[in-house]
Amino acid sequence: MPAWLLQRLEAAGGTVPFRTYMEWVLHDPDQGAYGAGRLRIGPAGDFATAPSLGPEFAALLAPQIADWLAQLAGVPLALVETGPGEGHLALQLAQALAAGWPDLAACTELVLVEPNAGMAERQQATLQGCPMPCRWASFAELAAAPARGVVLAHEVLDALAVERIEWDGALWRQQVVALHGDPAAGPSLRLEPGAPLEPGAAAQLEALGLLPPTPQRPPGWCTELHPGLAPWLAGAAAALEAGPLLVIDYALEAWRYYAPQRSAGTLMAYRSQEASSDPLQEPGRWDLTAHLCLESLLEAGRASGWQLLGQARQGEALLALGLAERLHGLQRGSTADLGALLARREALLRLVDPHALGDFRWVALARGMAEEAPRFSREPQPSATG
């Protein structure tokens, strides 16, 4: 139990909603895993992302970004990346755009939206040699002069603090993080059911398939709601006059997300390439993440003025953007550097492997654009299993 968390919980009366706890341990500027810049992203860090595996992901995504930017009349333009991690994707996209579409890159500004100062410092070091003009800003600052461009949210929304809810056999209750004292072992944390959900939540729960109750969900069954989606999407909408928003993240349809057999939700903790289902261990030292519910994302988007352009699984999207051709091109490469060729091949295959990164969802939303589906758009096929 870190002293800072003990002090806050005592000041709060011993319990806080799980959402508050998650916000603290991830985004507190001094103690949060992201806020203090403790987490490291990459194969040798706490967890790997597609851009941290090399430039292949950005090279495939760049033509789609360029197409969208070219559709927007007028200059200047902006490529806005939210939650840019270590800055790998921002730099790789800037390099790809400058090399392949120099005229477009010359009139496009790279804008990074990073609320955590610890992460922003590392991004600034990564982007020192960026070939495009680059600055950091918040959604609120961008809203003062909304941009025309593309907003990219790659593995961002899964780090928004979620509301955990628990069924007690009669009512849905908000799950709380509670402080317990033990004279021998000292203070500890527990997840417990708290106050009943507000009556107004019933319509949302019914839309997600959580009402009426069924015997398949016994007392103690818990899951997540995503109250942070609507304000985040509203902030993104205010920052963008016209253009698409591309969300790339783990997401499930509601019937899969809230399936009775998923009795502990999707919340997971990550550190040093290890996964854990315990969100209370070493607060502020682990990444916490929860999948998105597709219906909740799309409904929050509609409410904020976004229209759906298209969606696909990452494997489908990248194949549509030329991944197979890049794999084929590696076969014609020089065998003088066989190790590099094999490393590139492995990185490409990980991007589409359904057991690795290939099951990410790409969801493209837009404001002020013609209703034209992006080139990666393919309707996902329903799965037979949850």
N, C-alpha and C positions, 0 to 999 in steps of 0.2 A: 504494500500500500504506500504509494508515494505521498510525501507530506502535503504537497500542494493539493492533491485530490481529497485527502482526508479533511483538510481545512475547508475546502469548498462544500463537501457533503455535509459537514457539521453545520456550516453556515446556512445550508438549505434545509436543515431539519432532519437530515439522515437519508433522504431519498430524493432522486431526480428522475424524470422521464428518461428512458433509454436514449431518446433523440438528443437530449441535452448532454448526456454522458458521451455519446459518439462525437458530437460537435467539439467537446472539450479535448478528448484524447487524440483527435485528428488535427484540429485546426486552431487550437489555442496558440497564440504567437510565441509563447515561451515554452510550453510543455507539450504541445501537440506533435504527433509523428510527422505531419506535413508542415505545420506552422513553424516548428523549430528546425525544419530541414533535416530530420534524422533519417528518414527513409531514403534508400538508394535504389534507383531503378536501373535494371540491366541484368544480364546473365550472372554477374558476380555480386549483385545487390540483393535487395529483399524480394523483388519479383521482376520478371522480365515483361516487356511490352513489345509489340511488333516493331516500332522504330528502334528500340534498343538492340535488336538483332542485326541491324545493318540498314543500308539505304534502299533495299529492294522494295519495302512497303511504300516508302515515299515516292519512289520512281513509278510505281503502278498507280498511286493515287494522284500524282501531279497532273496527268492529262485530264482527269475529271475536274480537278480544281481549275485548271486553265480554261476548260470549256465553260464552266459556270461564270468565271470572271469575264470571259469574252462576251457572254450574253448580256452583261450589264452595261447599259449605255452610260457614257460620261466617265470622267476621271476627276479626282483620283479614286482609286479602288483600295480595298483593304482585305487582307487575309488575316482573320482574327482566330487565334488558337486559345482556347480556354483550358486552364489547368495543364500547362505545357510540360509538366514533369521535369526532366533534366534539360529540355530544350532540343532533344534530338530531332523530333519530327519537324519542328519549326525550321531548324537549320537545313535539314535534308530537303524539305519542300522549297525553301528559298533557293537552294543550289539548283534543284531540278528546274524550277521555273526560270531562273536566270540563264540556265544553259539552253533550255528548249524553247522558251517563249520570252526572249529578252525584251521585246517591246512591251509586252504585258507586264513583266516584272518591273520595268522601269517606272510604270505608273501605279504600282501597287505597294502599299505599305504593310509591313508585317506588324501586327498588334498582338501582344500577349496579355491575357487576362489571368493574373495569378494573385489570389488573395493572401497567399502565404509567403511572408518575406524570406523565410529560410530557403524555400524553393526558388524564389525569384533571383536570389544571389547566384545560385548555381546556373540558372538559365542565362544570366548575363555573361557569365564566364564562357559558357558554351557558344554563345552567339556573337562573340567579339568579332569574328571574321565574317559575319553574315553579309551576303552580296546584295541584300535589299534593305532599305531603310526600316528600322525596327524601333519599337517603343513599347512600354508597359502602360496599361491603363485598366481601369475598372469599367464594368458595364455602365455604372452611373456617369462616369466621365465621358464615355463614348456617347451616351444618350444626349449630351449637350449639343452634339453635332453628329447625328447618326450617319453611319458609313454606308456605302454601297459595296458589297463584297460577299465574302464567304466566311461563315463562322464554323469552326471545327471543334467538336467535343469528343476527343478520343480518350476513352476510359476516364471520364470525368464525373458523369452523373452517378456512377456506382459508389462514389465517395461522399455523396450528399447524405447527411444524417437522416436515418429512417426512424419511423415510429414503429416500435415492436408492440404487437397486440397478442393477447393470450385469451383463450376460451376457458372459462371456469366451469362449464357445464350448464350455465344459465345465462351468462352475460359475457360480452366481449369487454376485456379490460386492457387499459394501457399498461404495458410492462415497464417496471421501474428498476433502477439500480439502487439497491439498499445497502446501507452501512450497518454492519454487525460487529459488536465488540465481544472479544473472548479474553477473559483474564489471563489465560495461559498463552494463547497463540497470537493475541493482538487483534486489531481490527481487520475485517475482511469485507468483500463485496459479494452480493447475491443478486440474481435476477428474480424478481417477484411480481405477481400481478398487483396492479395498483387500482386507481379509480376506474369505474365503468366509463366506456367511451360516451361522448356526448350524443344525445338523441339524433342530432343532425348527421351523424356518421352512418346511420342505417342505410340510406340510399346508396352511398358509396360501397358499403359492404355487400349490399344486394347485387350491385352491378358487377362486383368482382367474384360473385359466387359464394360469398361467405354467409349469406342469409338466404333462406331460413337455415337454422342449424341442422346438422345431420349427425347420426350416431357414429359416422366414420371419423368425426373429429372429437376425440375424447377430451375431458378436462386436462389442461396443460398444453394442448395443441397451440402452437404460436407461429406467427408469420410477421411480415413487414408491410407497412403502408409507406407511401412516398410523398409526404407533404412538402418536401423541398423542391419537387419538380416544377410546380406552378410558378412560384416566385422566380426560380432560375430562368425558366423559359420566358417569363414576362420581362425580366431584365435583359435577356438576349434580344428580344423583339424590340425593346426600346433603343437598343444600341445599333440596330441595323435598319436602315431605310428600305433597302431592297436587297434580296439575295437569298441563298440557301443556307440552312444550318444542317450540317452532317453530324449525326450522333453515331458513334461506334462504341458499342458496349455489349456486355452480356445482358440479354433480355429474354424473357419468356412470355408466351401468351398467358392470359389470366387462368385458363383452364389447366395449364401446366404449373404455373407459379403457385396457385392455391389448391393444387390437388391434395386430397386427404393424406396421401402417403408422404407428402413433404411436410412433416409434422414439426420441423424446427426452422422453417423458412429457408432463406438462401444466405444468411449472414455468415461470413467467414473472416478469419484473421490470417494475415500473411506476414512473415518475417524470415529473412535469410533463406528464401526459396522453400520454406515450409508453410503448410496450411494447418489451421486449427479451427475448431468449431467453438472455442472458448473466447468470447470477446472481452473478458475481464482480466486476462493475464497481462501483467506488465503494462498498465495503462500509459499511453503515449509512446510506446515502443513498437507497437504492431500496427500494420495497416488493417483497417476494417472496411469491408465492402459488402454490398448487397446487390443482387441482380435487379434490373429494371423489369417492371411489368409493362408489356407493350401497350395494352389498352390504357393504362394510367398515363403513360408518356404521350400517347396520341391525343387523349382527351385534354390533358394539360396544355398540349400544343395548340389545339383548336381554340381553347379558351383564351390563349394569349395571342391569337391572330395568325398562327402558322397554318399553312396548308401542306398536306402530305404530297411529296413528289414521288416517293417510291421507297421500297425497303427490300432487303435481301440478307441472306447470311453472308459472312465475310468470304467464305470459300467461293460462293456463287459470284459475288461482286468482283473479286480479284481475277477470277477466270474470265469474266466478261471484259475486264480491263487489260487482259493480255498476259496473264501469268503463265499460261501454257506455252505461249510463244517465247517467253523469257527462259523457261525451262529448256525448251528445244534449242534455243540459242546457246545455252551452256554446253550442249553436246558438241557444238562446233568450235568451242574455245580451245585455246592452246593447252596442251597437257604439260607444258613447262611448269605451270603453277597449279598442279592438280589439287593441292590442299585448299587453295582459295576457291577453286571451282566447286569442290565438294561442300565447302562451308556455305557458299551462296545457294547451292541446291538444297541443302538442309534447311536454311532459313526460309526459302520459298515454300518448301513443303510444310513447314510448321505453320505458315500463315493460312494454309487451307486445310490442315488436318482437323477434322471435326472433334478430335479428342484433345487438341491443343488450342490454337487461336481461330480455327476455321468456323467455329460455331458462334462467334461474335455476330451481332446484328448491326447492319448499316441501315439507319433510318434517315432519310433526307426530307427535311421540311423547308418551306420557303415563304418569303414575304415579297410581294410586289413583283413577282415573276410570272411569266406565262406557264400554264399548267402543262409542262413538258417533262416527262419522266426522265431521270438521269440514266446514263447509258448502263449503269450497273443494275437497273431495276429488273427484278424477277420476282414474281409472287412466290413466297415461301410455301412449300408443301406441308400439309399437316402431318405431324408425327403420330405414330400409332401408340407411342409410350410417353409417359410423363418424364 
